[in-house]
Amino acid sequence: MVRGLKFRKIKGLISISMLVLLALTNSAAYGQTSPHHPDVNYEESRYYGAHLCAYSEFTCIVVKPGDTWTKLFPNKREREIVKRLNRTNMALSNRHWIVVPTELTEVEYLDLSPFPPNIHPTHQKLLVVNLGLHAFAAYDEKGQLVHWGPVSGGQEWCSDVGRKCNTVVGNFRIVRLGGPECVSNKFPVETEGGAPMPYCMFYFRGYALHGSTLPGYHASHGCIRLFHDDAKWLNKHFLNVGTQVIVTR
């Protein structure tokens, strides 16, 4: 574990994103840079959660019976920040513990991004999905990080279809956008479709990004699940047909 890390200040706040990046780059599980973009490290890492408990900038609290997101975090802004950090928007009854920034009242959600705040400009918008970090990053034409959020990808095995459901990885382009009424034409299997996929954004065959519930681990049939607000923002304000999407483990 890395000790004695030095952090720079951004607008008077601790840059927690730098903490996460430094911790990851000093982890034995963090390694090569993807050839798809020279400034973004894509190696899978499982260190987006529990390892943060070792740092003074974070605290991990035990979820007690009866705890809810609203009860623990009455302030909506703070509540959403903690949900993003823990990669889940499901009820707290599904969790045993959560990690919380110690300076929650001051920190901004972009400070918690596990991605670089800037990359080499590509002069086009770019969406990066890192399944290892359980997160996505949206970069504008200048290479500036403008938004990030949690994701949940395909689970290792889907018993209802009897096969692996890993999310396809690679370099893609958005091919089709749907609205809030978008639904699957395949799942659930028993009804041959109908599962809600609000604000679906297809990037390869039947694979899409869309709004859903995120449990904090990969649980889909292969699509990339997003918080509903993130899916709506990407669909309405960032992605277009043809926008580049990089998906990696």
MIDOSE-1310 file (N, C-alpha, C; in nm, 2 decimals, decimal comma, always signed):
residues 249
mvrg	+0,08/-0,12/+0,00/+0,00/+0,00/+0,00/+0,09/+0,12/+0,00; +0,05/+0,22/-0,08/+0,13/+0,34/-0,10/+0,10/+0,43/+0,02; +0,21/+0,49/+0,08/+0,19/+0,58/+0,20/+0,26/+0,71/+0,17; +0,22/+0,81/+0,24/+0,28/+0,94/+0,23/+0,26/+1,01/+0,10
lkfr	+0,14/+0,98/+0,04/+0,12/+1,05/-0,09/+0,10/+1,20/-0,08; +0,15/+1,27/-0,17/+0,13/+1,42/-0,17/+0,02/+1,45/-0,27; -0,07/+1,54/-0,24/-0,18/+1,57/-0,33/-0,18/+1,72/-0,36; -0,21/+1,75/-0,48/-0,22/+1,89/-0,52/-0,36/+1,94/-0,49
kikg	-0,37/+2,07/-0,48/-0,50/+2,13/-0,45/-0,57/+2,18/-0,57; -0,70/+2,16/-0,58/-0,78/+2,22/-0,69/-0,89/+2,30/-0,63; -0,88/+2,43/-0,66/-0,98/+2,52/-0,60/-0,99/+2,50/-0,45; -0,88/+2,48/-0,39/-0,88/+2,47/-0,24/-0,92/+2,34/-0,19
lisi	-0,95/+2,24/-0,27/-0,99/+2,11/-0,23/-0,89/+2,01/-0,26; -0,89/+1,90/-0,19/-0,80/+1,79/-0,22/-0,84/+1,72/-0,34; -0,75/+1,70/-0,44/-0,78/+1,63/-0,56/-0,78/+1,48/-0,54; -0,90/+1,43/-0,50/-0,91/+1,29/-0,47/-0,89/+1,20/-0,59
smlv	-0,92/+1,26/-0,71/-0,89/+1,18/-0,83/-0,75/+1,15/-0,84; -0,66/+1,24/-0,80/-0,52/+1,21/-0,80/-0,48/+1,10/-0,70; -0,55/+1,10/-0,59/-0,52/+1,00/-0,49/-0,55/+0,86/-0,55; -0,67/+0,85/-0,62/-0,71/+0,73/-0,68/-0,61/+0,69/-0,79
llal	-0,57/+0,78/-0,87/-0,48/+0,75/-0,98/-0,34/+0,71/-0,93; -0,29/+0,77/-0,83/-0,16/+0,74/-0,77/-0,17/+0,60/-0,71; -0,28/+0,57/-0,64/-0,29/+0,44/-0,57/-0,30/+0,33/-0,68; -0,37/+0,36/-0,79/-0,38/+0,26/-0,89/-0,25/+0,24/-0,97
tnsa	-0,18/+0,34/-1,00/-0,06/+0,33/-1,07/+0,05/+0,26/-0,99; +0,04/+0,26/-0,86/+0,14/+0,20/-0,77/+0,09/+0,06/-0,73; -0,02/+0,01/-0,79/-0,07/-0,12/-0,76/-0,01/-0,22/-0,85; +0,01/-0,34/-0,80/+0,07/-0,45/-0,88/-0,03/-0,49/-0,99
aygq	-0,16/-0,45/-0,98/-0,26/-0,49/-1,08/-0,27/-0,39/-1,19; -0,20/-0,28/-1,18/-0,22/-0,17/-1,27/-0,10/-0,16/-1,36; -0,12/-0,17/-1,49/+0,00/-0,18/-1,58/+0,00/-0,10/-1,71; -0,02/-0,17/-1,82/+0,00/-0,12/-1,95/-0,10/-0,02/-1,99
tsph	-0,06/+0,07/-2,08/-0,15/+0,17/-2,13/-0,21/+0,12/-2,26; -0,34/+0,13/-2,28/-0,40/+0,08/-2,40/-0,35/+0,15/-2,52; -0,34/+0,08/-2,64/-0,29/+0,15/-2,76/-0,40/+0,24/-2,82; -0,53/+0,23/-2,77/-0,64/+0,30/-2,82/-0,62/+0,45/-2,79
hpdv	-0,57/+0,49/-2,68/-0,55/+0,63/-2,65/-0,43/+0,64/-2,55; -0,33/+0,71/-2,59/-0,20/+0,72/-2,51/-0,21/+0,77/-2,37; -0,31/+0,84/-2,34/-0,32/+0,91/-2,21/-0,40/+0,83/-2,10; -0,47/+0,73/-2,15/-0,56/+0,66/-2,06/-0,52/+0,52/-2,03
nyee	-0,50/+0,49/-1,90/-0,45/+0,35/-1,86/-0,58/+0,26/-1,85; -0,57/+0,15/-1,92/-0,69/+0,07/-1,93/-0,68/-0,06/-1,85; -0,57/-0,09/-1,79/-0,55/-0,22/-1,72/-0,66/-0,24/-1,62; -0,71/-0,36/-1,61/-0,82/-0,39/-1,51/-0,77/-0,37/-1,37
sryy	-0,85/-0,31/-1,29/-0,81/-0,29/-1,15/-0,93/-0,31/-1,06; -0,92/-0,38/-0,95/-1,03/-0,40/-0,86/-1,02/-0,30/-0,74; -0,94/-0,20/-0,75/-0,91/-0,11/-0,64/-0,99/+0,02/-0,64; -1,11/+0,02/-0,69/-1,19/+0,14/-0,68/-1,27/+0,15/-0,55
gahl	-1,27/+0,04/-0,47/-1,36/+0,04/-0,35/-1,29/+0,03/-0,22; -1,28/-0,10/-0,17/-1,23/-0,12/-0,04/-1,09/-0,07/-0,01; -1,00/-0,07/-0,10/-0,87/-0,02/-0,07/-0,86/+0,12/-0,03; -0,96/+0,20/-0,07/-0,96/+0,34/-0,03/-0,98/+0,36/+0,12
cays	-1,03/+0,26/+0,19/-1,05/+0,27/+0,34/-0,91/+0,29/+0,41; -0,80/+0,26/+0,34/-0,67/+0,27/+0,41/-0,62/+0,42/+0,41; -0,69/+0,50/+0,34/-0,64/+0,64/+0,33/-0,73/+0,74/+0,41; -0,66/+0,84/+0,47/-0,73/+0,93/+0,56/-0,83/+1,01/+0,49
eftc	-0,83/+1,02/+0,36/-0,92/+1,10/+0,28/-1,06/+1,03/+0,27; -1,06/+0,90/+0,31/-1,19/+0,82/+0,30/-1,21/+0,75/+0,43; -1,34/+0,72/+0,46/-1,37/+0,63/+0,57/-1,47/+0,53/+0,52; -1,47/+0,41/+0,58/-1,56/+0,31/+0,54/-1,66/+0,28/+0,66
ivvk	-1,78/+0,29/+0,63/-1,88/+0,27/+0,74/-1,97/+0,15/+0,72; -2,01/+0,08/+0,82/-2,09/-0,04/+0,82/-2,23/+0,00/+0,80; -2,30/-0,06/+0,71/-2,44/-0,03/+0,68/-2,52/-0,11/+0,79; -2,61/-0,04/+0,86/-2,69/-0,10/+0,97/-2,83/-0,13/+0,92
pgdt	-2,90/-0,22/+0,98/-3,04/-0,24/+0,94/-3,12/-0,11/+0,95; -3,20/-0,09/+0,85/-3,28/+0,04/+0,85/-3,21/+0,16/+0,79; -3,08/+0,15/+0,76/-3,01/+0,26/+0,69/-3,06/+0,27/+0,55; -3,08/+0,39/+0,51/-3,11/+0,42/+0,37/-3,02/+0,53/+0,32
wtkl	-3,01/+0,55/+0,19/-2,92/+0,66/+0,13/-2,97/+0,79/+0,18; -3,10/+0,82/+0,19/-3,15/+0,94/+0,23/-3,13/+0,97/+0,38; -3,14/+0,86/+0,46/-3,12/+0,87/+0,60/-2,98/+0,91/+0,63; -2,88/+0,84/+0,57/-2,74/+0,87/+0,60/-2,69/+1,00/+0,53
fpnk	-2,75/+1,03/+0,42/-2,70/+1,15/+0,34/-2,82/+1,23/+0,29; -2,88/+1,31/+0,38/-3,00/+1,39/+0,35/-2,98/+1,49/+0,23; -2,85/+1,53/+0,22/-2,82/+1,63/+0,11/-2,81/+1,55/-0,02; -2,89/+1,59/-0,12/-2,89/+1,51/-0,25/-2,75/+1,51/-0,32
rere	-2,69/+1,62/-0,32/-2,56/+1,63/-0,39/-2,46/+1,53/-0,32; -2,45/+1,53/-0,19/-2,36/+1,44/-0,12/-2,40/+1,30/-0,14; -2,53/+1,27/-0,14/-2,58/+1,14/-0,16/-2,54/+1,08/-0,29; -2,55/+1,16/-0,40/-2,51/+1,12/-0,53/-2,36/+1,09/-0,54
ivkr	-2,28/+1,18/-0,48/-2,14/+1,16/-0,48/-2,10/+1,02/-0,42; -2,16/+0,99/-0,30/-2,13/+0,86/-0,24/-2,18/+0,74/-0,32; -2,29/+0,76/-0,39/-2,34/+0,65/-0,47/-2,24/+0,63/-0,59; -2,19/+0,73/-0,65/-2,09/+0,72/-0,76/-1,96/+0,65/-0,71
lnrt	-1,92/+0,69/-0,59/-1,79/+0,64/-0,54/-1,81/+0,49/-0,51; -1,93/+0,44/-0,47/-1,95/+0,30/-0,44/-2,01/+0,23/-0,56; -2,03/+0,30/-0,68/-2,07/+0,23/-0,80/-2,21/+0,17/-0,79; -2,30/+0,22/-0,71/-2,43/+0,16/-0,70/-2,54/+0,26/-0,67
nmal	-2,66/+0,24/-0,73/-2,77/+0,32/-0,70/-2,89/+0,23/-0,64; -2,85/+0,11/-0,60/-2,95/+0,02/-0,54/-2,96/+0,05/-0,39; -3,07/+0,00/-0,33/-3,09/+0,02/-0,19/-2,98/-0,02/-0,10; -2,95/+0,05/+0,01/-2,84/+0,01/+0,10/-2,86/-0,12/+0,16
snrh	-2,98/-0,18/+0,16/-3,00/-0,31/+0,22/-2,92/-0,42/+0,14; -2,87/-0,38/+0,02/-2,79/-0,48/-0,06/-2,64/-0,46/-0,02; -2,61/-0,37/+0,07/-2,46/-0,35/+0,10/-2,44/-0,38/+0,25; -2,31/-0,42/+0,27/-2,27/-0,44/+0,41/-2,19/-0,32/+0,46
wivv	-2,12/-0,25/+0,37/-2,05/-0,13/+0,40/-2,04/-0,04/+0,28; -2,00/+0,08/+0,30/-1,98/+0,18/+0,19/-1,86/+0,27/+0,23; -1,80/+0,32/+0,12/-1,68/+0,41/+0,14/-1,73/+0,55/+0,12; -1,69/+0,65/+0,21/-1,73/+0,78/+0,21/-1,61/+0,88/+0,22
ptel	-1,61/+0,98/+0,13/-1,50/+1,09/+0,15/-1,51/+1,15/+0,28; -1,40/+1,17/+0,35/-1,41/+1,24/+0,48/-1,45/+1,39/+0,47; -1,41/+1,45/+0,36/-1,45/+1,59/+0,34/-1,57/+1,59/+0,24; -1,67/+1,52/+0,27/-1,79/+1,50/+0,18/-1,85/+1,64/+0,15
teve	-1,86/+1,73/+0,25/-1,93/+1,85/+0,23/-1,85/+1,94/+0,13; -1,73/+1,92/+0,11/-1,64/+2,01/+0,02/-1,61/+1,94/-0,11; -1,60/+1,81/-0,12/-1,55/+1,75/-0,24/-1,65/+1,76/-0,35; -1,61/+1,77/-0,48/-1,69/+1,76/-0,60/-1,68/+1,63/-0,66
yldl	-1,78/+1,59/-0,73/-1,78/+1,45/-0,79/-1,67/+1,43/-0,89; -1,63/+1,53/-0,96/-1,52/+1,52/-1,06/-1,39/+1,49/-0,99; -1,37/+1,53/-0,86/-1,25/+1,50/-0,79/-1,24/+1,36/-0,76; -1,35/+1,28/-0,77/-1,35/+1,14/-0,74/-1,33/+1,05/-0,86
spfp	-1,31/+1,12/-0,98/-1,30/+1,04/-1,10/-1,17/+0,96/-1,10; -1,18/+0,83/-1,14/-1,06/+0,75/-1,15/-0,99/+0,77/-1,28; -1,03/+0,86/-1,36/-0,97/+0,89/-1,49/-0,89/+1,02/-1,49; -0,80/+1,04/-1,58/-0,72/+1,16/-1,59/-0,82/+1,28/-1,62
pnih	-0,79/+1,40/-1,56/-0,88/+1,51/-1,59/-0,86/+1,57/-1,73; -0,75/+1,54/-1,79/-0,72/+1,58/-1,93/-0,64/+1,47/-2,00; -0,67/+1,46/-2,13/-0,60/+1,37/-2,22/-0,56/+1,45/-2,34; -0,47/+1,39/-2,42/-0,43/+1,46/-2,54/-0,55/+1,49/-2,63
pthq	-0,57/+1,61/-2,67/-0,69/+1,64/-2,75/-0,70/+1,56/-2,88; -0,82/+1,51/-2,91/-0,84/+1,43/-3,03/-0,93/+1,51/-3,13; -0,97/+1,63/-3,08/-1,06/+1,72/-3,16/-1,19/+1,65/-3,20; -1,23/+1,55/-3,11/-1,36/+1,49/-3,12/-1,40/+1,44/-2,98
kllv	-1,53/+1,43/-2,96/-1,57/+1,38/-2,83/-1,53/+1,23/-2,82; -1,51/+1,19/-2,69/-1,47/+1,05/-2,67/-1,53/+1,00/-2,54; -1,59/+0,88/-2,55/-1,64/+0,81/-2,43/-1,56/+0,69/-2,40; -1,50/+0,68/-2,28/-1,42/+0,57/-2,24/-1,49/+0,49/-2,13
vnlg	-1,51/+0,36/-2,15/-1,57/+0,27/-2,05/-1,46/+0,18/-2,00; -1,43/+0,18/-1,87/-1,33/+0,09/-1,82/-1,41/-0,01/-1,73; -1,42/-0,13/-1,77/-1,50/-0,23/-1,69/-1,43/-0,27/-1,57; -1,29/-0,26/-1,57/-1,22/-0,29/-1,44/-1,24/-0,19/-1,34
lhaf	-1,26/-0,06/-1,38/-1,28/+0,05/-1,28/-1,43/+0,06/-1,26; -1,51/-0,01/-1,33/-1,66/+0,00/-1,32/-1,70/+0,15/-1,34; -1,65/+0,21/-1,44/-1,67/+0,35/-1,46/-1,65/+0,40/-1,61; -1,72/+0,51/-1,64/-1,70/+0,57/-1,77/-1,65/+0,71/-1,76
aayd	-1,59/+0,76/-1,86/-1,54/+0,90/-1,87/-1,58/+0,96/-2,00; -1,63/+1,08/-2,00/-1,67/+1,16/-2,12/-1,57/+1,27/-2,13; -1,50/+1,27/-2,25/-1,40/+1,38/-2,28/-1,45/+1,46/-2,40; -1,43/+1,59/-2,38/-1,47/+1,68/-2,49/-1,36/+1,69/-2,60
ekgq	-1,39/+1,77/-2,70/-1,29/+1,78/-2,81/-1,16/+1,83/-2,77; -1,15/+1,90/-2,66/-1,02/+1,95/-2,61/-0,95/+1,85/-2,52; -1,01/+1,74/-2,50/-0,95/+1,64/-2,41/-0,97/+1,66/-2,27; -1,07/+1,74/-2,23/-1,10/+1,77/-2,09/-1,22/+1,68/-2,05
lvhw	-1,20/+1,62/-1,93/-1,30/+1,54/-1,87/-1,42/+1,63/-1,83; -1,54/+1,60/-1,88/-1,65/+1,68/-1,85/-1,76/+1,60/-1,77; -1,74/+1,47/-1,76/-1,84/+1,39/-1,68/-1,78/+1,25/-1,66; -1,82/+1,19/-1,55/-1,79/+1,05/-1,53/-1,89/+0,99/-1,45
gpvs	-1,90/+0,85/-1,45/-2,00/+0,79/-1,37/-1,98/+0,64/-1,36; -2,05/+0,57/-1,28/-2,04/+0,42/-1,26/-2,10/+0,34/-1,38; -2,05/+0,22/-1,40/-2,11/+0,13/-1,50/-2,12/-0,01/-1,43; -2,20/-0,09/-1,49/-2,21/-0,23/-1,46/-2,22/-0,31/-1,59
ggqe	-2,12/-0,39/-1,62/-2,12/-0,46/-1,75/-2,17/-0,60/-1,74; -2,14/-0,68/-1,84/-2,19/-0,82/-1,85/-2,13/-0,91/-1,74; -2,21/-1,00/-1,68/-2,17/-1,09/-1,58/-2,09/-1,21/-1,65; -2,01/-1,28/-1,57/-1,93/-1,38/-1,62/-2,02/-1,50/-1,68
wcsd	-2,13/-1,53/-1,62/-2,21/-1,64/-1,67/-2,36/-1,60/-1,65; -2,44/-1,63/-1,75/-2,58/-1,60/-1,75/-2,65/-1,74/-1,75; -2,71/-1,78/-1,64/-2,78/-1,91/-1,63/-2,90/-1,92/-1,72; -2,97/-1,81/-1,75/-3,09/-1,81/-1,83/-3,06/-1,84/-1,97
vgrk	-2,94/-1,81/-2,02/-2,91/-1,84/-2,16/-2,80/-1,94/-2,17; -2,74/-1,98/-2,06/-2,64/-2,09/-2,05/-2,51/-2,05/-2,12; -2,47/-1,93/-2,11/-2,34/-1,89/-2,17/-2,28/-1,77/-2,10; -2,15/-1,74/-2,13/-2,09/-1,62/-2,08/-2,16/-1,49/-2,13
cntv	-2,16/-1,39/-2,05/-2,22/-1,26/-2,09/-2,13/-1,14/-2,09; -2,00/-1,17/-2,10/-1,90/-1,06/-2,09/-1,93/-0,95/-2,19; -1,92/-0,83/-2,15/-1,93/-0,72/-2,24/-1,82/-0,71/-2,34; -1,86/-0,69/-2,47/-1,76/-0,69/-2,57/-1,67/-0,56/-2,56
vgnf	-1,54/-0,58/-2,58/-1,45/-0,47/-2,57/-1,39/-0,43/-2,70; -1,34/-0,31/-2,71/-1,28/-0,27/-2,84/-1,31/-0,12/-2,86; -1,28/-0,08/-2,99/-1,30/+0,06/-3,03/-1,42/+0,07/-3,12; -1,52/+0,14/-3,08/-1,65/+0,14/-3,15/-1,70/+0,29/-3,18
rivr	-1,81/+0,29/-3,25/-1,88/+0,42/-3,27/-2,03/+0,40/-3,24; -2,09/+0,50/-3,19/-2,23/+0,50/-3,16/-2,31/+0,48/-3,30; -2,40/+0,38/-3,30/-2,47/+0,36/-3,43/-2,62/+0,39/-3,42; -2,67/+0,40/-3,30/-2,82/+0,43/-3,28/-2,85/+0,48/-3,14
lggp	-2,93/+0,57/-3,13/-2,98/+0,63/-3,01/-3,13/+0,61/-2,99; -3,17/+0,57/-2,87/-3,31/+0,55/-2,84/-3,35/+0,64/-2,73; -3,48/+0,65/-2,70/-3,53/+0,74/-2,60/-3,56/+0,67/-2,47; -3,64/+0,73/-2,38/-3,67/+0,68/-2,25/-3,76/+0,55/-2,26
ecvs	-3,82/+0,53/-2,37/-3,91/+0,41/-2,39/-3,84/+0,29/-2,45; -3,71/+0,30/-2,47/-3,63/+0,19/-2,53/-3,64/+0,06/-2,44; -3,66/-0,05/-2,51/-3,67/-0,18/-2,43/-3,59/-0,29/-2,51; -3,55/-0,39/-2,44/-3,48/-0,50/-2,50/-3,58/-0,59/-2,59
nkfp	-3,53/-0,64/-2,70/-3,62/-0,73/-2,78/-3,58/-0,87/-2,76; -3,49/-0,90/-2,65/-3,44/-1,03/-2,62/-3,46/-1,07/-2,48; -3,45/-0,98/-2,38/-3,46/-1,01/-2,24/-3,57/-0,94/-2,18; -3,64/-1,00/-2,07/-3,61/-1,13/-2,02/-3,64/-1,24/-2,12
vete	-3,57/-1,35/-2,11/-3,58/-1,46/-2,20/-3,73/-1,52/-2,20; -3,78/-1,53/-2,08/-3,92/-1,59/-2,07/-4,03/-1,51/-2,14; -4,01/-1,38/-2,16/-4,11/-1,30/-2,23/-4,06/-1,26/-2,37; -3,94/-1,30/-2,41/-3,88/-1,27/-2,53/-3,87/-1,11/-2,55
ggap	-3,82/-1,05/-2,45/-3,80/-0,91/-2,45/-3,89/-0,83/-2,36; -3,87/-0,70/-2,36/-3,95/-0,61/-2,27/-3,87/-0,54/-2,16; -3,75/-0,59/-2,13/-3,67/-0,53/-2,02/-3,64/-0,38/-2,06; -3,67/-0,29/-1,96/-3,64/-0,15/-1,99/-3,49/-0,12/-2,02
mpyc	-3,47/-0,04/-2,12/-3,33/+0,01/-2,15/-3,34/+0,16/-2,18; -3,38/+0,24/-2,08/-3,40/+0,38/-2,11/-3,28/+0,45/-2,16; -3,30/+0,54/-2,26/-3,19/+0,61/-2,32/-3,08/+0,52/-2,38; -3,12/+0,42/-2,45/-3,03/+0,32/-2,50/-2,94/+0,39/-2,61
mfyf	-2,81/+0,35/-2,61/-2,71/+0,40/-2,70/-2,63/+0,28/-2,76; -2,67/+0,23/-2,87/-2,61/+0,11/-2,93/-2,48/+0,15/-3,00; -2,38/+0,06/-2,97/-2,24/+0,08/-3,03/-2,19/-0,04/-3,10; -2,25/-0,16/-3,09/-2,20/-0,28/-3,16/-2,31/-0,38/-3,15
rgya	-2,36/-0,42/-3,27/-2,47/-0,52/-3,27/-2,58/-0,49/-3,17; -2,60/-0,59/-3,08/-2,70/-0,57/-2,97/-2,65/-0,51/-2,85; -2,53/-0,47/-2,84/-2,47/-0,41/-2,72/-2,50/-0,26/-2,71; -2,54/-0,22/-2,60/-2,58/-0,08/-2,58/-2,54/-0,03/-2,44
lhgs	-2,53/+0,10/-2,43/-2,53/+0,17/-2,29/-2,67/+0,21/-2,27; -2,71/+0,20/-2,14/-2,85/+0,24/-2,11/-2,87/+0,26/-1,96; -2,97/+0,33/-1,92/-3,00/+0,35/-1,78/-3,05/+0,22/-1,71; -3,02/+0,20/-1,58/-3,06/+0,09/-1,51/-3,02/+0,10/-1,36
tlpg	-3,04/-0,01/-1,29/-2,99/-0,02/-1,15/-2,85/-0,08/-1,16; -2,76/-0,03/-1,07/-2,62/-0,09/-1,07/-2,60/-0,14/-0,93; -2,56/-0,27/-0,92/-2,54/-0,33/-0,78/-2,40/-0,31/-0,73; -2,31/-0,25/-0,81/-2,17/-0,24/-0,77/-2,08/-0,35/-0,82
yhas	-2,13/-0,43/-0,91/-2,06/-0,54/-0,98/-2,12/-0,56/-1,11; -2,06/-0,64/-1,20/-2,11/-0,67/-1,33/-2,23/-0,76/-1,32; -2,34/-0,72/-1,38/-2,46/-0,80/-1,36/-2,55/-0,81/-1,48; -2,51/-0,75/-1,59/-2,60/-0,75/-1,71/-2,57/-0,87/-1,80
hgci	-2,65/-0,87/-1,91/-2,63/-0,97/-2,01/-2,53/-0,93/-2,12; -2,46/-0,82/-2,09/-2,36/-0,78/-2,19/-2,37/-0,63/-2,21; -2,48/-0,57/-2,20/-2,49/-0,42/-2,21/-2,42/-0,35/-2,10; -2,40/-0,22/-2,12/-2,33/-0,14/-2,01/-2,44/-0,06/-1,94
rlfh	-2,47/-0,09/-1,82/-2,57/-0,02/-1,74/-2,51/+0,11/-1,68; -2,59/+0,21/-1,68/-2,55/+0,34/-1,63/-2,65/+0,39/-1,53; -2,61/+0,48/-1,44/-2,71/+0,55/-1,36/-2,81/+0,62/-1,46; -2,94/+0,63/-1,42/-3,04/+0,69/-1,52/-3,00/+0,83/-1,56
ddak	-2,96/+0,91/-1,47/-2,93/+1,05/-1,50/-2,81/+1,06/-1,59; -2,71/+0,97/-1,58/-2,60/+0,96/-1,66/-2,64/+0,92/-1,81; -2,72/+0,82/-1,81/-2,77/+0,77/-1,94/-2,84/+0,88/-2,02; -2,93/+0,95/-1,95/-3,00/+1,06/-2,01/-2,91/+1,17/-2,05
wlnk	-2,81/+1,21/-1,97/-2,71/+1,32/-2,01/-2,63/+1,28/-2,13; -2,58/+1,15/-2,13/-2,50/+1,11/-2,25/-2,58/+1,11/-2,37; -2,71/+1,06/-2,36/-2,80/+1,05/-2,48/-2,84/+1,18/-2,53; -2,87/+1,28/-2,44/-2,92/+1,40/-2,48/-2,82/+1,51/-2,51
hfln	-2,71/+1,50/-2,44/-2,61/+1,62/-2,44/-2,47/+1,58/-2,48; -2,44/+1,46/-2,50/-2,30/+1,43/-2,53/-2,28/+1,34/-2,66; -2,34/+1,22/-2,66/-2,32/+1,13/-2,76/-2,41/+1,16/-2,89; -2,35/+1,13/-3,00/-2,42/+1,14/-3,13/-2,39/+1,01/-3,21
vgtq	-2,46/+0,98/-3,31/-2,43/+0,87/-3,40/-2,29/+0,91/-3,46; -2,20/+0,81/-3,44/-2,06/+0,83/-3,49/-1,96/+0,87/-3,38; -2,00/+0,90/-3,26/-1,91/+0,94/-3,15/-1,83/+0,81/-3,11; -1,70/+0,83/-3,09/-1,61/+0,72/-3,06/-1,64/+0,67/-2,92
vivt	-1,64/+0,54/-2,90/-1,66/+0,47/-2,77/-1,55/+0,37/-2,76; -1,47/+0,38/-2,65/-1,37/+0,28/-2,62/-1,41/+0,20/-2,50; -1,42/+0,07/-2,52/-1,46/-0,02/-2,40/-1,35/-0,11/-2,38; -1,30/-0,12/-2,25/-1,19/-0,20/-2,22/-1,21/-0,27/-2,08
r	-1,13/-0,37/-2,05/-1,13/-0,43/-1,92/-1,01/-0,38/-1,84
